[in-house]
Amino acid sequence: MSHNMRREFSNRDELIVYLREQFPQATETDNHISEMLGGRKAAEATLAKVDPFKYAKTRNFFKGAVTYLSPYLRYGVISLREVRDFAFAKARNQSDAIKLVNELGWRDYWQRLYLQLGDKIWEDQEEYKTGYNKSEYAPQLAADIREGKTGLVCIDSFSDDLREIGYLHNHARMWIAAYVVHFRRIRWQAGAKWFLEHLLDGDPASNNMSWQWVASTFSHKPYFFNRENLEKYTEGVYCQKCPLYGNCDFEGSYEELERKLFPKGEFSRQRNSQSWQKGKRVKGK
Ligand SMILES: Cc1cc2nc3c(=O)[nH]c(=O)nc-3n(C[C@H](O)[C@H](O)[C@H](O)COP(=O)(O)OP(=O)(O)OC[C@H]3O[C@@H](n4cnc5c(N)ncnc54)[C@H](O)[C@@H]3O)c2cc1C
């Protein structure tokens, strides 16, 4: 970006017109303007609303008290240290802030890994543990996913949000990544690239390593989900209006889906382990 760019605008609309002019290619890829505001003032206002105690209890739910700080953290408008200090100061007991601080730690960890790996974050860190090898995954993202036209109300809504808002809840990112890689058998790199085109917090480290974690190229087993899981954490908002309800790709128990998705999976031997049966995420992200 040129340092000669204009910095003063009388209102947001003027800024938007200017940016569209300056970045015609970006405008062509995605012409949506997110309602999320940039800048230090907006970051401070967002930080002031953070409730570490509520966060710990509800972060997995769509309506949960997540912070929405990621775009500010991504661009250094606010630092991890600032958020950590705020969380500890606001929490009644230190332990109430642990969950949030732990999540901040993931960002820090991925950044450190990025320093070591550089562009290798685009390469599979390990083999897939799904029973399929790399060549069995499609290299390109399918158009129906990109355009939000799969017919699955949940996935299509996440795809629309990604384009229109540039933000997705962590759980939606996990579900859409699992859908792309495991239900559609598309390489994680194609999905990761798509996310980076749209996310306001788009970050090669957090993004690619999380996609690799879902894919199982940076974890010991693939992450996937069933309809019940999605319905619970979204409080049914998508399932209720989905014509495929009761008959969608995500129906069934974890064991049934595992057999369907990974018939050749080496990890199926671990089927009896408790954490696997419950479909729990070992890292607890
Ligand atoms: C497939 C996939 C892609 C992702 N891509 C990105 C990305 O491009 N950029 C990005 O910042 N995060 C990414 N994440 C991590 C996480 O989903 C987002 O950081 C989080 O949802 C942002 O919303 P929030 O600020 O409301 O999060 P909160 O839950 O309120 O968390 C507070 C902060 O902690 C950090 N954090 C929380 N969870 C994670 C995590 N799992 N990994 C790394 N940092 C975390 C973020 O900086 C976040 O802003 C991705 C996760 C998945 C599963």
The ligand as a Gaussian input file, in Angstrom:
#p B3LYP/6-31G(d) Opt

LIG

0 1
 C      -10.438000     -23.170000       9.936000
 C      -10.065000     -22.045000      10.856000
 C       -9.502000     -20.889000      10.345000
 C       -9.132000     -19.844000      11.200000
 N       -8.575000     -18.708000      10.650000
 C       -8.188000     -17.686000      11.468000
 C       -7.597000     -16.521000      10.924000
 O       -7.385000     -16.386000       9.722000
 N       -7.245000     -15.529000      11.793000
 C       -7.443000     -15.629000      13.143000
 O       -7.121000     -14.691000      13.875000
 N       -7.999000     -16.735000      13.674000
 C       -8.371000     -17.764000      12.884000
 N       -8.962000     -18.885000      13.431000
 C       -9.045000     -19.005000      14.894000
 C      -10.355000     -18.520000      15.540000
 O      -11.449000     -19.103000      14.889000
 C      -10.495000     -16.994000      15.492000
 O       -9.342000     -16.387000      16.020000
 C      -11.687000     -16.524000      16.307000
 O      -12.860000     -17.170000      15.916000
 C      -11.831000     -15.021000      16.158000
 O      -12.973000     -14.526000      16.786000
 P      -12.907000     -13.808000      18.203000
 O      -11.903000     -12.713000      18.198000
 O      -14.316000     -13.422000      18.540000
 O      -12.383000     -14.995000      19.088000
 P      -12.361000     -15.241000      20.651000
 O      -12.858000     -16.614000      20.893000
 O      -13.030000     -14.133000      21.367000
 O      -10.806000     -15.291000      21.018000
 C      -10.046000     -14.140000      21.383000
 C       -8.782000     -14.115000      20.546000
 O       -7.992000     -15.270000      20.806000
 C       -7.372000     -15.735000      19.599000
 N       -7.895000     -17.072000      19.282000
 C       -9.047000     -17.638000      19.715000
 N       -9.160000     -18.911000      19.252000
 C       -8.076000     -19.132000      18.488000
 C       -7.618000     -20.234000      17.741000
 N       -8.296000     -21.386000      17.704000
 N       -6.452000     -20.126000      17.054000
 C       -5.745000     -18.962000      17.084000
 N       -6.130000     -17.861000      17.801000
 C       -7.276000     -17.958000      18.492000
 C       -7.773000     -14.750000      18.506000
 O       -6.752000     -13.782000      18.351000
 C       -9.047000     -14.139000      19.052000
 O       -9.275000     -12.849000      18.549000
 C       -9.335000     -19.956000      12.601000
 C       -9.912000     -21.129000      13.091000
 C      -10.291000     -22.154000      12.243000
 C      -10.912000     -23.396000      12.835000

